[in-house]
């Protein structure tokens, strides 16, 4: 096996990529959920995104 694939630098890049992906999902998944809820739910269309996020948090939890 080639040691280039299993170097410390490769491991550091993999860990930083995974951490960045996890952070992005934690930030953007609730916003995507709010967007979909605003598009689909007729009774929430007149509400702001901030209000919808609060309602989603109350209904489904963190």
mmCIF file as Biopython writes it, N, C-alpha, C and O atoms, coordinates in Angstrom:
data_model
#
loop_
_atom_site.group_PDB
_atom_site.id
_atom_site.type_symbol
_atom_site.label_atom_id
_atom_site.label_alt_id
_atom_site.label_comp_id
_atom_site.label_asym_id
_atom_site.label_entity_id
_atom_site.label_seq_id
_atom_site.pdbx_PDB_ins_code
_atom_site.Cartn_x
_atom_site.Cartn_y
_atom_site.Cartn_z
_atom_site.occupancy
_atom_site.B_iso_or_equiv
_atom_site.auth_seq_id
_atom_site.auth_asym_id
_atom_site.pdbx_PDB_model_num
ATOM 1   N N  . UNK A ? 1  ? 0.832   -1.186 0.000  1.0 0.0 1  A 1 
ATOM 2   C CA . UNK A ? 1  ? 0.000   0.000  0.000  1.0 0.0 1  A 1 
ATOM 3   C C  . UNK A ? 1  ? 0.873   1.244  0.000  1.0 0.0 1  A 1 
ATOM 4   O O  . UNK A ? 1  ? 1.989   1.257  0.519  1.0 0.0 1  A 1 
ATOM 5   N N  . UNK A ? 2  ? 0.332   2.261  -0.588 1.0 0.0 2  A 1 
ATOM 6   C CA . UNK A ? 2  ? 1.041   3.522  -0.669 1.0 0.0 2  A 1 
ATOM 7   C C  . UNK A ? 2  ? 0.784   4.339  0.594  1.0 0.0 2  A 1 
ATOM 8   O O  . UNK A ? 2  ? -0.365  4.510  1.001  1.0 0.0 2  A 1 
ATOM 9   N N  . UNK A ? 3  ? 1.849   4.844  1.215  1.0 0.0 3  A 1 
ATOM 10  C CA . UNK A ? 3  ? 1.701   5.572  2.472  1.0 0.0 3  A 1 
ATOM 11  C C  . UNK A ? 3  ? 1.114   6.966  2.275  1.0 0.0 3  A 1 
ATOM 12  O O  . UNK A ? 3  ? 0.781   7.628  3.257  1.0 0.0 3  A 1 
ATOM 13  N N  . UNK A ? 4  ? 0.978   7.429  1.034  1.0 0.0 4  A 1 
ATOM 14  C CA . UNK A ? 4  ? 0.411   8.756  0.776  1.0 0.0 4  A 1 
ATOM 15  C C  . UNK A ? 4  ? -1.055  8.797  1.180  1.0 0.0 4  A 1 
ATOM 16  O O  . UNK A ? 4  ? -1.536  9.823  1.661  1.0 0.0 4  A 1 
ATOM 17  N N  . UNK A ? 5  ? -1.761  7.705  0.993  1.0 0.0 5  A 1 
ATOM 18  C CA . UNK A ? 5  ? -3.180  7.666  1.315  1.0 0.0 5  A 1 
ATOM 19  C C  . UNK A ? 5  ? -3.434  7.634  2.817  1.0 0.0 5  A 1 
ATOM 20  O O  . UNK A ? 5  ? -4.504  8.046  3.263  1.0 0.0 5  A 1 
ATOM 21  N N  . UNK A ? 6  ? -2.494  7.164  3.592  1.0 0.0 6  A 1 
ATOM 22  C CA . UNK A ? 6  ? -2.677  7.013  5.028  1.0 0.0 6  A 1 
ATOM 23  C C  . UNK A ? 6  ? -1.750  7.926  5.824  1.0 0.0 6  A 1 
ATOM 24  O O  . UNK A ? 6  ? -1.304  7.568  6.914  1.0 0.0 6  A 1 
ATOM 25  N N  . UNK A ? 7  ? -1.469  9.083  5.290  1.0 0.0 7  A 1 
ATOM 26  C CA . UNK A ? 7  ? -0.589  10.019 5.986  1.0 0.0 7  A 1 
ATOM 27  C C  . UNK A ? 7  ? -1.384  10.859 6.978  1.0 0.0 7  A 1 
ATOM 28  O O  . UNK A ? 7  ? -2.614  10.883 6.947  1.0 0.0 7  A 1 
ATOM 29  N N  . UNK A ? 8  ? -0.672  11.537 7.844  1.0 0.0 8  A 1 
ATOM 30  C CA . UNK A ? 8  ? -1.314  12.420 8.822  1.0 0.0 8  A 1 
ATOM 31  C C  . UNK A ? 8  ? -2.039  13.561 8.124  1.0 0.0 8  A 1 
ATOM 32  O O  . UNK A ? 8  ? -3.113  13.976 8.559  1.0 0.0 8  A 1 
ATOM 33  N N  . UNK A ? 9  ? -1.464  14.060 7.062  1.0 0.0 9  A 1 
ATOM 34  C CA . UNK A ? 9  ? -2.087  15.158 6.318  1.0 0.0 9  A 1 
ATOM 35  C C  . UNK A ? 9  ? -3.417  14.728 5.707  1.0 0.0 9  A 1 
ATOM 36  O O  . UNK A ? 9  ? -4.386  15.486 5.741  1.0 0.0 9  A 1 
ATOM 37  N N  . UNK A ? 10 ? -3.473  13.523 5.150  1.0 0.0 10 A 1 
ATOM 38  C CA . UNK A ? 10 ? -4.719  13.009 4.589  1.0 0.0 10 A 1 
ATOM 39  C C  . UNK A ? 10 ? -5.774  12.828 5.677  1.0 0.0 10 A 1 
ATOM 40  O O  . UNK A ? 10 ? -6.949  13.135 5.477  1.0 0.0 10 A 1 
ATOM 41  N N  . UNK A ? 11 ? -5.337  12.328 6.826  1.0 0.0 11 A 1 
ATOM 42  C CA . UNK A ? 11 ? -6.257  12.151 7.950  1.0 0.0 11 A 1 
ATOM 43  C C  . UNK A ? 11 ? -6.791  13.499 8.423  1.0 0.0 11 A 1 
ATOM 44  O O  . UNK A ? 11 ? -7.983  13.626 8.706  1.0 0.0 11 A 1 
ATOM 45  N N  . UNK A ? 12 ? -5.922  14.510 8.512  1.0 0.0 12 A 1 
ATOM 46  C CA . UNK A ? 12 ? -6.349  15.838 8.950  1.0 0.0 12 A 1 
ATOM 47  C C  . UNK A ? 12 ? -7.352  16.437 7.972  1.0 0.0 12 A 1 
ATOM 48  O O  . UNK A ? 12 ? -8.317  17.072 8.398  1.0 0.0 12 A 1 
ATOM 49  N N  . UNK A ? 13 ? -7.147  16.251 6.680  1.0 0.0 13 A 1 
ATOM 50  C CA . UNK A ? 13 ? -8.088  16.747 5.676  1.0 0.0 13 A 1 
ATOM 51  C C  . UNK A ? 13 ? -9.427  16.029 5.776  1.0 0.0 13 A 1 
ATOM 52  O O  . UNK A ? 13 ? -10.480 16.652 5.640  1.0 0.0 13 A 1 
ATOM 53  N N  . UNK A ? 14 ? -9.392  14.740 6.010  1.0 0.0 14 A 1 
ATOM 54  C CA . UNK A ? 14 ? -10.634 13.980 6.139  1.0 0.0 14 A 1 
ATOM 55  C C  . UNK A ? 14 ? -11.431 14.418 7.359  1.0 0.0 14 A 1 
ATOM 56  O O  . UNK A ? 14 ? -12.650 14.577 7.286  1.0 0.0 14 A 1 
ATOM 57  N N  . UNK A ? 15 ? -10.747 14.612 8.478  1.0 0.0 15 A 1 
ATOM 58  C CA . UNK A ? 15 ? -11.434 15.037 9.700  1.0 0.0 15 A 1 
ATOM 59  C C  . UNK A ? 15 ? -11.983 16.445 9.549  1.0 0.0 15 A 1 
ATOM 60  O O  . UNK A ? 15 ? -13.107 16.714 9.973  1.0 0.0 15 A 1 
ATOM 61  N N  . UNK A ? 16 ? -11.219 17.344 8.959  1.0 0.0 16 A 1 
ATOM 62  C CA . UNK A ? 16 ? -11.708 18.716 8.788  1.0 0.0 16 A 1 
ATOM 63  C C  . UNK A ? 16 ? -12.872 18.764 7.794  1.0 0.0 16 A 1 
ATOM 64  O O  . UNK A ? 16 ? -13.797 19.558 7.971  1.0 0.0 16 A 1 
ATOM 65  N N  . UNK A ? 17 ? -12.839 17.943 6.772  1.0 0.0 17 A 1 
ATOM 66  C CA . UNK A ? 17 ? -13.961 17.880 5.835  1.0 0.0 17 A 1 
ATOM 67  C C  . UNK A ? 17 ? -15.219 17.348 6.492  1.0 0.0 17 A 1 
ATOM 68  O O  . UNK A ? 17 ? -16.313 17.860 6.256  1.0 0.0 17 A 1 
ATOM 69  N N  . UNK A ? 18 ? -15.067 16.323 7.315  1.0 0.0 18 A 1 
ATOM 70  C CA . UNK A ? 18 ? -16.224 15.768 8.025  1.0 0.0 18 A 1 
ATOM 71  C C  . UNK A ? 18 ? -16.787 16.776 9.018  1.0 0.0 18 A 1 
ATOM 72  O O  . UNK A ? 18 ? -18.005 16.911 9.138  1.0 0.0 18 A 1 
ATOM 73  N N  . UNK A ? 19 ? -15.920 17.480 9.728  1.0 0.0 19 A 1 
ATOM 74  C CA . UNK A ? 19 ? -16.382 18.482 10.691 1.0 0.0 19 A 1 
ATOM 75  C C  . UNK A ? 19 ? -17.079 19.645 9.979  1.0 0.0 19 A 1 
ATOM 76  O O  . UNK A ? 19 ? -18.100 20.147 10.452 1.0 0.0 19 A 1 
ATOM 77  N N  . UNK A ? 20 ? -16.531 20.061 8.861  1.0 0.0 20 A 1 
ATOM 78  C CA . UNK A ? 20 ? -17.164 21.129 8.090  1.0 0.0 20 A 1 
ATOM 79  C C  . UNK A ? 20 ? -18.523 20.723 7.548  1.0 0.0 20 A 1 
ATOM 80  O O  . UNK A ? 20 ? -19.457 21.524 7.549  1.0 0.0 20 A 1 
ATOM 81  N N  . UNK A ? 21 ? -18.641 19.496 7.090  1.0 0.0 21 A 1 
ATOM 82  C CA . UNK A ? 21 ? -19.924 18.997 6.596  1.0 0.0 21 A 1 
ATOM 83  C C  . UNK A ? 21 ? -20.956 18.921 7.713  1.0 0.0 21 A 1 
ATOM 84  O O  . UNK A ? 21 ? -22.114 19.291 7.522  1.0 0.0 21 A 1 
ATOM 85  N N  . UNK A ? 22 ? -20.538 18.446 8.869  1.0 0.0 22 A 1 
ATOM 86  C CA . UNK A ? 22 ? -21.451 18.349 10.003 1.0 0.0 22 A 1 
ATOM 87  C C  . UNK A ? 22 ? -21.906 19.737 10.446 1.0 0.0 22 A 1 
ATOM 88  O O  . UNK A ? 22 ? -23.081 19.931 10.756 1.0 0.0 22 A 1 
ATOM 89  N N  . UNK A ? 23 ? -21.005 20.689 10.478 1.0 0.0 23 A 1 
ATOM 90  C CA . UNK A ? 23 ? -21.372 22.054 10.870 1.0 0.0 23 A 1 
ATOM 91  C C  . UNK A ? 23 ? -22.337 22.671 9.861  1.0 0.0 23 A 1 
ATOM 92  O O  . UNK A ? 23 ? -23.300 23.336 10.242 1.0 0.0 23 A 1 
ATOM 93  N N  . UNK A ? 24 ? -22.079 22.450 8.584  1.0 0.0 24 A 1 
ATOM 94  C CA . UNK A ? 24 ? -22.969 22.984 7.553  1.0 0.0 24 A 1 
ATOM 95  C C  . UNK A ? 24 ? -24.364 22.377 7.650  1.0 0.0 24 A 1 
ATOM 96  O O  . UNK A ? 24 ? -25.359 23.084 7.491  1.0 0.0 24 A 1 
ATOM 97  N N  . UNK A ? 25 ? -24.442 21.090 7.905  1.0 0.0 25 A 1 
ATOM 98  C CA . UNK A ? 25 ? -25.751 20.443 8.052  1.0 0.0 25 A 1 
ATOM 99  C C  . UNK A ? 25 ? -26.490 20.969 9.272  1.0 0.0 25 A 1 
ATOM 100 O O  . UNK A ? 25 ? -27.706 21.154 9.229  1.0 0.0 25 A 1 
ATOM 101 N N  . UNK A ? 26 ? -25.767 21.212 10.358 1.0 0.0 26 A 1 
ATOM 102 C CA . UNK A ? 26 ? -26.416 21.727 11.573 1.0 0.0 26 A 1 
ATOM 103 C C  . UNK A ? 26 ? -26.969 23.128 11.344 1.0 0.0 26 A 1 
ATOM 104 O O  . UNK A ? 26 ? -27.972 23.501 11.952 1.0 0.0 26 A 1 
ATOM 105 N N  . UNK A ? 27 ? -26.333 23.904 10.479 1.0 0.0 27 A 1 
ATOM 106 C CA . UNK A ? 27 ? -26.787 25.269 10.219 1.0 0.0 27 A 1 
ATOM 107 C C  . UNK A ? 27 ? -27.896 25.287 9.172  1.0 0.0 27 A 1 
ATOM 108 O O  . UNK A ? 27 ? -28.908 25.961 9.361  1.0 0.0 27 A 1 
ATOM 109 N N  . UNK A ? 28 ? -27.720 24.559 8.073  1.0 0.0 28 A 1 
ATOM 110 C CA . UNK A ? 28 ? -28.623 24.705 6.947  1.0 0.0 28 A 1 
ATOM 111 C C  . UNK A ? 28 ? -29.801 23.739 6.940  1.0 0.0 28 A 1 
ATOM 112 O O  . UNK A ? 28 ? -30.790 24.015 6.262  1.0 0.0 28 A 1 
ATOM 113 N N  . UNK A ? 29 ? -29.745 22.628 7.655  1.0 0.0 29 A 1 
ATOM 114 C CA . UNK A ? 29 ? -30.874 21.697 7.662  1.0 0.0 29 A 1 
ATOM 115 C C  . UNK A ? 29 ? -32.134 22.326 8.252  1.0 0.0 29 A 1 
ATOM 116 O O  . UNK A ? 29 ? -33.207 22.172 7.668  1.0 0.0 29 A 1 
ATOM 117 N N  . UNK A ? 30 ? -32.052 23.030 9.391  1.0 0.0 30 A 1 
ATOM 118 C CA . UNK A ? 30 ? -33.273 23.679 9.893  1.0 0.0 30 A 1 
ATOM 119 C C  . UNK A ? 30 ? -33.825 24.730 8.926  1.0 0.0 30 A 1 
ATOM 120 O O  . UNK A ? 30 ? -35.040 24.884 8.803  1.0 0.0 30 A 1 
ATOM 121 N N  . UNK A ? 31 ? -32.939 25.447 8.247  1.0 0.0 31 A 1 
ATOM 122 C CA . UNK A ? 31 ? -33.407 26.435 7.276  1.0 0.0 31 A 1 
ATOM 123 C C  . UNK A ? 31 ? -34.086 25.765 6.085  1.0 0.0 31 A 1 
ATOM 124 O O  . UNK A ? 31 ? -35.078 26.280 5.570  1.0 0.0 31 A 1 
ATOM 125 N N  . UNK A ? 32 ? -33.567 24.633 5.648  1.0 0.0 32 A 1 
ATOM 126 C CA . UNK A ? 32 ? -34.185 23.896 4.553  1.0 0.0 32 A 1 
ATOM 127 C C  . UNK A ? 32 ? -35.538 23.340 4.980  1.0 0.0 32 A 1 
ATOM 128 O O  . UNK A ? 32 ? -36.487 23.332 4.196  1.0 0.0 32 A 1 
ATOM 129 N N  . UNK A ? 33 ? -35.622 22.880 6.215  1.0 0.0 33 A 1 
ATOM 130 C CA . UNK A ? 33 ? -36.897 22.390 6.744  1.0 0.0 33 A 1 
ATOM 131 C C  . UNK A ? 33 ? -37.927 23.518 6.777  1.0 0.0 33 A 1 
ATOM 132 O O  . UNK A ? 33 ? -39.082 23.313 6.407  1.0 0.0 33 A 1 
ATOM 133 N N  . UNK A ? 34 ? -37.519 24.696 7.214  1.0 0.0 34 A 1 
ATOM 134 C CA . UNK A ? 34 ? -38.422 25.852 7.239  1.0 0.0 34 A 1 
ATOM 135 C C  . UNK A ? 34 ? -38.857 26.231 5.824  1.0 0.0 34 A 1 
ATOM 136 O O  . UNK A ? 34 ? -40.022 26.558 5.596  1.0 0.0 34 A 1 
ATOM 137 N N  . UNK A ? 35 ? -37.936 26.187 4.889  1.0 0.0 35 A 1 
ATOM 138 C CA . UNK A ? 35 ? -38.274 26.522 3.502  1.0 0.0 35 A 1 
ATOM 139 C C  . UNK A ? 35 ? -39.319 25.567 2.941  1.0 0.0 35 A 1 
ATOM 140 O O  . UNK A ? 35 ? -40.293 25.988 2.317  1.0 0.0 35 A 1 
ATOM 141 N N  . UNK A ? 36 ? -39.104 24.278 3.173  1.0 0.0 36 A 1 
ATOM 142 C CA . UNK A ? 36 ? -40.064 23.289 2.685  1.0 0.0 36 A 1 
ATOM 143 C C  . UNK A ? 36 ? -41.415 23.431 3.371  1.0 0.0 36 A 1 
ATOM 144 O O  . UNK A ? 36 ? -42.456 23.279 2.732  1.0 0.0 36 A 1 
ATOM 145 N N  . UNK A ? 37 ? -41.403 23.720 4.660  1.0 0.0 37 A 1 
ATOM 146 C CA . UNK A ? 37 ? -42.650 23.895 5.394  1.0 0.0 37 A 1 
ATOM 147 C C  . UNK A ? 37 ? -43.410 25.111 4.873  1.0 0.0 37 A 1 
ATOM 148 O O  . UNK A ? 37 ? -44.631 25.063 4.719  1.0 0.0 37 A 1 
ATOM 149 N N  . UNK A ? 38 ? -42.695 26.197 4.603  1.0 0.0 38 A 1 
ATOM 150 C CA . UNK A ? 38 ? -43.343 27.391 4.058  1.0 0.0 38 A 1 
ATOM 151 C C  . UNK A ? 38 ? -43.920 27.139 2.670  1.0 0.0 38 A 1 
ATOM 152 O O  . UNK A ? 38 ? -44.949 27.717 2.319  1.0 0.0 38 A 1 
ATOM 153 N N  . UNK A ? 39 ? -43.279 26.291 1.880  1.0 0.0 39 A 1 
ATOM 154 C CA . UNK A ? 39 ? -43.772 26.003 0.535  1.0 0.0 39 A 1 
ATOM 155 C C  . UNK A ? 39 ? -44.996 25.105 0.551  1.0 0.0 39 A 1 
ATOM 156 O O  . UNK A ? 39 ? -45.878 25.243 -0.296 1.0 0.0 39 A 1 
ATOM 157 N N  . UNK A ? 40 ? -45.059 24.186 1.506  1.0 0.0 40 A 1 
ATOM 158 C CA . UNK A ? 40 ? -46.096 23.154 1.490  1.0 0.0 40 A 1 
ATOM 159 C C  . UNK A ? 40 ? -47.299 23.517 2.353  1.0 0.0 40 A 1 
ATOM 160 O O  . UNK A ? 40 ? -48.437 23.292 1.942  1.0 0.0 40 A 1 
ATOM 161 N N  . UNK A ? 41 ? -47.074 24.067 3.523  1.0 0.0 41 A 1 
ATOM 162 C CA . UNK A ? 41 ? -48.138 24.293 4.497  1.0 0.0 41 A 1 
ATOM 163 C C  . UNK A ? 41 ? -48.851 25.618 4.212  1.0 0.0 41 A 1 
ATOM 164 O O  . UNK A ? 41 ? -48.250 26.687 4.325  1.0 0.0 41 A 1 
ATOM 165 N N  . UNK A ? 42 ? -50.103 25.546 3.853  1.0 0.0 42 A 1 
ATOM 166 C CA . UNK A ? 42 ? -50.877 26.726 3.485  1.0 0.0 42 A 1 
ATOM 167 C C  . UNK A ? 42 ? -51.081 27.680 4.663  1.0 0.0 42 A 1 
ATOM 168 O O  . UNK A ? 42 ? -51.052 28.896 4.474  1.0 0.0 42 A 1 
ATOM 169 N N  . UNK A ? 43 ? -51.285 27.156 5.867  1.0 0.0 43 A 1 
ATOM 170 C CA . UNK A ? 43 ? -51.580 28.033 7.011  1.0 0.0 43 A 1 
ATOM 171 C C  . UNK A ? 43 ? -50.341 28.798 7.487  1.0 0.0 43 A 1 
ATOM 172 O O  . UNK A ? 43 ? -50.478 29.782 8.214  1.0 0.0 43 A 1 
ATOM 173 N N  . UNK A ? 44 ? -49.148 28.373 7.098  1.0 0.0 44 A 1 
ATOM 174 C CA . UNK A ? 44 ? -47.924 29.046 7.531  1.0 0.0 44 A 1 
ATOM 175 C C  . UNK A ? 44 ? -47.327 29.959 6.470  1.0 0.0 44 A 1 
ATOM 176 O O  . UNK A ? 44 ? -46.287 30.575 6.706  1.0 0.0 44 A 1 
ATOM 177 N N  . UNK A ? 45 ? -47.948 30.058 5.328  1.0 0.0 45 A 1 
ATOM 178 C CA . UNK A ? 45 ? -47.363 30.849 4.240  1.0 0.0 45 A 1 
ATOM 179 C C  . UNK A ? 45 ? -47.278 32.330 4.575  1.0 0.0 45 A 1 
ATOM 180 O O  . UNK A ? 45 ? -46.392 33.020 4.071  1.0 0.0 45 A 1 
ATOM 181 N N  . UNK A ? 46 ? -48.173 32.831 5.407  1.0 0.0 46 A 1 
ATOM 182 C CA . UNK A ? 46 ? -48.160 34.260 5.718  1.0 0.0 46 A 1 
ATOM 183 C C  . UNK A ? 46 ? -47.223 34.596 6.877  1.0 0.0 46 A 1 
ATOM 184 O O  . UNK A ? 46 ? -47.079 35.768 7.226  1.0 0.0 46 A 1 
ATOM 185 N N  . UNK A ? 47 ? -46.586 33.598 7.477  1.0 0.0 47 A 1 
ATOM 186 C CA . UNK A ? 47 ? -45.701 33.821 8.613  1.0 0.0 47 A 1 
ATOM 187 C C  . UNK A ? 47 ? -44.263 33.985 8.152  1.0 0.0 47 A 1 
ATOM 188 O O  . UNK A ? 47 ? -43.899 33.564 7.054  1.0 0.0 47 A 1 
ATOM 189 N N  . UNK A ? 48 ? -43.447 34.599 9.002  1.0 0.0 48 A 1 
ATOM 190 C CA . UNK A ? 48 ? -42.035 34.786 8.670  1.0 0.0 48 A 1 
ATOM 191 C C  . UNK A ? 48 ? -41.253 33.495 8.905  1.0 0.0 48 A 1 
ATOM 192 O O  . UNK A ? 48 ? -41.722 32.583 9.586  1.0 0.0 48 A 1 
ATOM 193 N N  . UNK A ? 49 ? -40.073 33.438 8.339  1.0 0.0 49 A 1 
ATOM 194 C CA . UNK A ? 49 ? -39.222 32.257 8.491  1.0 0.0 49 A 1 
ATOM 195 C C  . UNK A ? 49 ? -38.825 32.068 9.950  1.0 0.0 49 A 1 
ATOM 196 O O  . UNK A ? 49 ? -38.739 30.937 10.429 1.0 0.0 49 A 1 
ATOM 197 N N  . UNK A ? 50 ? -38.586 33.161 10.655 1.0 0.0 50 A 1 
ATOM 198 C CA . UNK A ? 50 ? -38.211 33.082 12.072 1.0 0.0 50 A 1 
ATOM 199 C C  . UNK A ? 50 ? -39.345 32.461 12.892 1.0 0.0 50 A 1 
ATOM 200 O O  . UNK A ? 50 ? -39.092 31.630 13.764 1.0 0.0 50 A 1 
ATOM 201 N N  . UNK A ? 51 ? -40.570 32.851 12.624 1.0 0.0 51 A 1 
ATOM 202 C CA . UNK A ? 51 ? -41.730 32.292 13.332 1.0 0.0 51 A 1 
ATOM 203 C C  . UNK A ? 51 ? -41.899 30.813 13.011 1.0 0.0 51 A 1 
ATOM 204 O O  . UNK A ? 51 ? -42.178 30.010 13.901 1.0 0.0 51 A 1 
ATOM 205 N N  . UNK A ? 52 ? -41.730 30.456 11.751 1.0 0.0 52 A 1 
ATOM 206 C CA . UNK A ? 52 ? -41.859 29.049 11.347 1.0 0.0 52 A 1 
ATOM 207 C C  . UNK A ? 52 ? -40.784 28.202 12.003 1.0 0.0 52 A 1 
ATOM 208 O O  . UNK A ? 52 ? -41.068 27.094 12.457 1.0 0.0 52 A 1 
ATOM 209 N N  . UNK A ? 53 ? -39.539 28.706 12.063 1.0 0.0 53 A 1 
ATOM 210 C CA . UNK A ? 53 ? -38.471 27.964 12.743 1.0 0.0 53 A 1 
ATOM 211 C C  . UNK A ? 53 ? -38.814 27.736 14.211 1.0 0.0 53 A 1 
ATOM 212 O O  . UNK A ? 53 ? -38.572 26.652 14.742 1.0 0.0 53 A 1 
ATOM 213 N N  . UNK A ? 54 ? -39.370 28.738 14.866 1.0 0.0 54 A 1 
ATOM 214 C CA . UNK A ? 54 ? -39.782 28.585 16.261 1.0 0.0 54 A 1 
ATOM 215 C C  . UNK A ? 54 ? -40.867 27.538 16.416 1.0 0.0 54 A 1 
ATOM 216 O O  . UNK A ? 54 ? -40.826 26.737 17.351 1.0 0.0 54 A 1 
ATOM 217 N N  . UNK A ? 55 ? -41.836 27.531 15.516 1.0 0.0 55 A 1 
ATOM 218 C CA . UNK A ? 55 ? -42.911 26.537 15.579 1.0 0.0 55 A 1 
ATOM 219 C C  . UNK A ? 55 ? -42.375 25.129 15.327 1.0 0.0 55 A 1 
ATOM 220 O O  . UNK A ? 55 ? -42.779 24.178 15.997 1.0 0.0 55 A 1 
ATOM 221 N N  . UNK A ? 56 ? -41.476 24.998 14.372 1.0 0.0 56 A 1 
ATOM 222 C CA . UNK A ? 56 ? -40.887 23.685 14.085 1.0 0.0 56 A 1 
ATOM 223 C C  . UNK A ? 56 ? -40.105 23.184 15.286 1.0 0.0 56 A 1 
ATOM 224 O O  . UNK A ? 56 ? -40.162 22.001 15.622 1.0 0.0 56 A 1 
ATOM 225 N N  . UNK A ? 57 ? -39.369 24.089 15.937 1.0 0.0 57 A 1 
ATOM 226 C CA . UNK A ? 57 ? -38.612 23.706 17.125 1.0 0.0 57 A 1 
ATOM 227 C C  . UNK A ? 57 ? -39.538 23.256 18.255 1.0 0.0 57 A 1 
ATOM 228 O O  . UNK A ? 57 ? -39.235 22.287 18.952 1.0 0.0 57 A 1 
ATOM 229 N N  . UNK A ? 58 ? -40.665 23.951 18.443 1.0 0.0 58 A 1 
ATOM 230 C CA . UNK A ? 58 ? -41.625 23.580 19.476 1.0 0.0 58 A 1 
ATOM 231 C C  . UNK A ? 58 ? -42.275 22.240 19.172 1.0 0.0 58 A 1 
ATOM 232 O O  . UNK A ? 58 ? -42.493 21.433 20.076 1.0 0.0 58 A 1 
ATOM 233 N N  . UNK A ? 59 ? -42.588 21.998 17.894 1.0 0.0 59 A 1 
ATOM 234 C CA . UNK A ? 59 ? -43.261 20.756 17.498 1.0 0.0 59 A 1 
ATOM 235 C C  . UNK A ? 59 ? -42.321 19.553 17.512 1.0 0.0 59 A 1 
ATOM 236 O O  . UNK A ? 59 ? -42.667 18.493 18.032 1.0 0.0 59 A 1 
ATOM 237 N N  . UNK A ? 60 ? -41.137 19.725 16.941 1.0 0.0 60 A 1 
ATOM 238 C CA . UNK A ? 60 ? -40.255 18.580 16.753 1.0 0.0 60 A 1 
ATOM 239 C C  . UNK A ? 60 ? -39.060 18.519 17.664 1.0 0.0 60 A 1 
ATOM 240 O O  . UNK A ? 60 ? -38.382 17.495 17.731 1.0 0.0 60 A 1 
ATOM 241 N N  . UNK A ? 61 ? -38.790 19.596 18.367 1.0 0.0 61 A 1 
ATOM 242 C CA . UNK A ? 61 ? -37.619 19.618 19.230 1.0 0.0 61 A 1 
ATOM 243 C C  . UNK A ? 61 ? -36.353 19.898 18.445 1.0 0.0 61 A 1 
ATOM 244 O O  . UNK A ? 61 ? -36.373 20.107 17.232 1.0 0.0 61 A 1 
ATOM 245 N N  . UNK A ? 62 ? -35.264 19.896 19.171 1.0 0.0 62 A 1 
ATOM 246 C CA . UNK A ? 62 ? -33.982 20.211 18.553 1.0 0.0 62 A 1 
ATOM 247 C C  . UNK A ? 62 ? -33.556 19.096 17.630 1.0 0.0 62 A 1 
ATOM 248 O O  . UNK A ? 62 ? -32.494 19.178 17.012 1.0 0.0 62 A 1 
#
